[in-house]
Structure formats: C-alpha cells, structure tokens
Amino acid sequence: MSTYNNIKKTLKIEVDKHLNDGFANLTHFWQNQNTKTGFLFEEAANEYYKNQILKLTEGNYQLSLPLTFDVPFPPPEKPKFTFIDLFAGIGGIRLAYQNLGGKCVFTSEWNDYSKKTYERNFGEVPFGDITKIDEKSIPDHDLLLAGFPCQPFSIAGVSKKNSMGRKHGFLDETQGTLFFDIARILASKKPKAFMLENVKNLTSHDKGKTFNVIRHTLEELNYSVFTRVLDGKHFVPQHRERIIIVGFRKDIYHEKENFEFPILPDPDSKIKNILEQNVEDKFTLSDKLWNYLQVYAAKHKSQGNGFGYGLVNLDGISRTLSARYYKDGAEILIPQKDKNPRRLTPRECARLQGFPDTFSIPVSDTQAYRQFGNSVTVPLIQSAGDKIVKSLLSINESD
C-alpha cells in the first residue's frame, strides 16, 4: 500500500501548482474512494488526474489507489459520523471534530495559502469559492460546520419586498452574504445538525438585526437553535470570545431542553507555558517600531482612549490574537530582559490557539500570523463539539 506523500513524490505533484478544484476533487476522491460518497468526486478527479497529473509524469497509474495518509492528521479509519467543513481556513474546526471521531467528506476554503496549510496537515485540498459550488454536488453528511465571515444583511431590501407585496424567505433575506451559502446547503442537504462559529459581536451587529435574520433563517429551515458565547481562556492563555451557534433538525431531535453547552474548566493557562526557548532576533521589535508603538499609546491615553500595545504578563493571558498580528504584533508583545519586546513566533501563535506542535506550518511568517489569527481555539471548539456529537450519536442510534 502506498502512502499519500509517496504518491505525490512519484507523480511529481507540486501542491502549490494544484491548489484548485481539480486537485480538490482528486484528493477528496482519494480520501473517500472506498465510501459511498467517492462517486461524487470520481469523474472530475479522473479527468484532472489524466489531463493534469499523468501527462507530466512517465508511466500509467490507476486513479483508485490503496493509500494510507501519512499526514499529521489523517482521516479516521472507522468514523462515528460525517461532517463538512466550510470556510475551513487551516482546519481548526476539522481538527477538533476529527478528534471526536468524525470523517470530513467535503471542505471549502477560498484562500490559496490556507489551502496549502490545510493540504499539508490533512492530505486534502479544499474546494474554492463556496458561492460558486452547487449544493447538490456536496455529499450527504450528519453535521455541517462553518466558521463563516459576518456580512451585513439587507433589512431594507426585505422591507422593500414587503411594501411591493413580493414574497421573500431565507434565500432573499440573506442573498449576497456568505451566510446565504450555509442556508442553501442546509436547505438542500438537511444535515441532522450544524455548528457555526463567529465573533462575539455578531449578536449586536446592526442593533441585533443581523443575528435575528440568522436565527430566523435557521429556524425557518426546521432547526432548533442554541447559542452561547464561549471564551478560549478556559483552555489556552488567550482571552478570545466567540459565539457558537448550534442547531438540530426539529423532526428528528425532540429533546430541546436537554442540549446544554459544556461547563468550561477554570482558566489556569499562562503565556509563559506556550513560549519557545530559543527565539530568533527577527521577532524582536526594532527601536523604530517600539518607539512608534509607545508614542501611539501615549497619545491615545492622553485622549482618554484605551488604544495601544499589549505587553503581556507572562503569568497571565493575552489579548485576542487577530489576523493583523503580522503588521506589528502590537496586541500581544512578549517582554524581554534588556531588549525590546518581541512578537510571538508562528509556533507560539499556533499554541495560543490550541494547535498541537505536530501541526505543520508550511507558509511564511506573515501568512502564518494571518492564518492563526483567523482560526479557532481548537480545544474550545472540541469541548462544544463533544456535547454536539453526543446528541448527534444519540440521533444516529435512534434512526
């Protein structure tokens, strides 16, 4: 039996040149070739394999290959449930749910750098722009997972339709937003459950109107909806509040009162415990940048504002890591004796989000900062997921 990475080497596949839907079909087929979902990817996978892979190498290799996935996080051999991973980023949500025994049967992510990191760790290239993917081409699944971006909803547009006597529903009400794509997939595939993750402020966006549209849409799609804001500080040394939205299909889940979010452990993580021992000088702030940050902070303090850098207490926790961390590292700076403060390293950012050290970082520091700043706190998602999966499995047992 061949290994995934050996096949890539034999076939001279340079992944950077194949971060597209063709290779997504091929890698999805390889991971699902022995399951009932494999046929959905087979035709496109075969076409890409013959026209884009085999023509670049010598020999004749079959599309169906007995593969083992020698990647940091291979698919489980005997999964307990299936899920899809939308707006996947680098796979933080996937990692949490694989740890719970789930098998990912479809994934989507538009950013090529994130696709590269995802492929390196999971052996699968995500499909691209979800807005261009036909929901009917997505495999059936038990659980839909998505850390979707928040976009404004056109409440005025809905009001206009009302005034004109025109019908509207979730498709019209959410049209033009990325949440619309979640809604149309839920409407078509009708998974037993879903989990969505977003920033805490989603509930207050546009005076609560945005969240009301989301909740109404999900309920209109026949799901019981539960929400809770959870903080990553219970698992990692970072204050990171995110809203978790959970739904179960009303026609098969009849224990609404019984679903409860997890009781989180007392926070006890400290920044000093995630720091690397030997850090390159390039992560230390230059005199120019450090001086700028101090002047900037002093200016806003004099105006009564709280803006400024965050010099962390090594026995405490940090502010929220953001995707802009690569710019100056201002929100989380590590004090150093007799030196200017420094940024976190990419590996420290990974640890701050709860990724294990076996998680591969194949991109530049700048891209890594963006990726981990945009990602999820893995153990927090897994804690919530544990409750969801237990309810899901009870549904599966009753089917």
Order of alpha helices (4+ residues) and beta strands (2+ residues): beta-alpha-alpha-alpha-beta-beta-alpha-beta-alpha-beta-alpha-alpha-alpha-beta-alpha-beta-beta-alpha-alpha-beta-beta-alpha-alpha-alpha
